[in-house]
């Protein structure tokens, strides 16, 4: 289990930071067909990276990785979660706008990473256990 978690963390880092360019980052949650297409392209690269680190190529694993990432990125769920729990928000400034914006970016990134890793870990554990059950 520890090896699986390390693999998804490494795959996540590669897929979300090393393989995602600025255009993907800015466009993946925009409305319309272009936003859906860019989000899908980013999630395909992301899924490839995670599957490489997991050393798994089965369709079930790829589907869990892809779906868990697509829904969070497509609708910027980390920002929605932060608004729901009344965490830091962009544009709500106090005395130093730059520090506030930087702190929001850090909190958003941590929230987004946590959502991706937790959801993927749950999904992969569930499918792994179901797969083992079916093999018996």
N, C-alpha and C positions, 0 to 999 in steps of 0.2 A: 504494500500500500504506500509506503514512504517513497519507493521508487516511482510509482505512478504519479504521486503528487509533485515530486521533483521534475518529472518529465513534462507534466502539464504547465508547471511554472516556467520552465525553460522554453517550451513551445509557445507559451503565451507571450513571453518577452520577445522572442524572435518574430512571431507573427504580428504582434501589435505595435512593436517599436522599430524593428529592423526592416520589416517588409511593407510597412504602411507609409506611403508618401504623403506629402502635405495635401495634395488634391483629394486623396481618399479621405483623409482626416476631416477636411472641411466640407466634403460633399456627401458623405455616406448617410447622413440623416436629413438631407434636403428632400422636400416633397417631389413627387413625380417619378417617372421612369428612370431618369438619369440617376437620382439618388438611390433607387432600388438597385440599379445595375452596379453602381460603384460600391455600394455596401456588399453586394453579392460577390464582386471581384475581390474586395478586401477579405471577406470571410473565407473565400476559397484559398487564398494565400495563407491565411491564418490557420485554417484546417490542415493544410499541407504541412506547415511548420509543426503543429502540435502532433500530428500523426507520425512525423519523422522522429520526434523525440520519444514518443510512446512506442515506436517500432511496431505500429499496428496499421494495417491497410484495409481492415474490414469496413463494410459499408455502415454498420451500426455505429462504430466508433466515430467515423467521419460525420455521420448525421448528427450525433450528439454534440460534437465539437462545433460543427457549422451552425446548427440551430441555436445552441446556447449563446453563441457569439452574435449571430445576426440580429436576434430580437433586442438584445441590449444596445447594440450599436445603432441599429436602424431608427430606434425611437429615443435615443439618448436617455436611457432609463436611469443612469446614475444621476443626471441633473434632476430628473423627476423625483427620484428618491430623496435627494438632498432638499428639494423644495417641500416635499411631504413631511419630512422630519424637522423642517425649519433649521437646516444647517446653513453654512455659508452660502450666500447667493451673489451672483455677479451684479454689479451696479449698486449694491448696498454698501456704500462707503462710509467710513468713519473719518479719521483725520488724514490718513495716508493712503491714497487711492492705489498706488503701485504695490504697496505691501498687501493691501486687501485683495487685489487682483491675483497676486502671486500665491497668497494663502488659499484663495478659492481654487486655483488651478491645482495646487498640491492635494487639497482635500478631494476635489473631483476625481483626480487621477487615482487616488487611493480607493475611493468608493467604486469607481469603474473596474479597477483591477480586482477588488474583492468580489464584486458581483460576477465577473467572468470566471474567476477561479473557483468560487463556491458552487456556482451553477454547473460548471463543467465537471467538477469533482463528484457532485451528487449524481449527475447524469451518467458518468462513466462507471461509477460504483454500482448504480442500479442495473445498467446494461450488462456489466461484467457478472454480477450475481445471477441475473436472469439467464445469461448464456451458460453459466456453469450448471444451473438447475436443468436447463434443457438438454445438456450433454449427458446427464445421468440416465 
